[in-house]
């Protein structure tokens, strides 16, 4: 969530909404990578590519974590 907030702060409301819409389209296979790369640079600017990459790496890292056990008491893991 911190990265998302930083993106919203740097880009402003309109550009960050557009960026997250494009990201959702790409991740949902509704946009090809070449088009995604183009619109991301146009939307966030080259100066924010590191932040974009950091967000994607965080998503991948979180997706690779083991799933928590549902119903387990807090602190039981």
Secondary structure in CASP SS format (residue, H / E / C, confidence):
PFRMAT SS
TARGET T0000
AUTHOR 0000-0000-0000
METHOD secondary structure of the structure
MODEL  1
X C 1.00
X H 1.00
X H 1.00
X H 1.00
X H 1.00
X H 1.00
X H 1.00
X H 1.00
X H 1.00
X H 1.00
X H 1.00
X H 1.00
X H 1.00
X H 1.00
X H 1.00
X H 1.00
X H 1.00
X H 1.00
X H 1.00
X H 1.00
X H 1.00
X H 1.00
X H 1.00
X H 1.00
X H 1.00
X H 1.00
X H 1.00
X C 1.00
X C 1.00
X C 1.00
X C 1.00
X C 1.00
X H 1.00
X H 1.00
X H 1.00
X H 1.00
X H 1.00
X H 1.00
X H 1.00
X H 1.00
X H 1.00
X H 1.00
X H 1.00
X H 1.00
X C 1.00
X H 1.00
X H 1.00
X H 1.00
X H 1.00
X H 1.00
X H 1.00
X H 1.00
X H 1.00
X H 1.00
X H 1.00
X H 1.00
X H 1.00
X H 1.00
X H 1.00
X H 1.00
X H 1.00
X H 1.00
X H 1.00
X C 1.00
X C 1.00
X C 1.00
X C 1.00
X C 1.00
X C 1.00
X C 1.00
X C 1.00
X C 1.00
X C 1.00
X C 1.00
X C 1.00
X C 1.00
X C 1.00
END
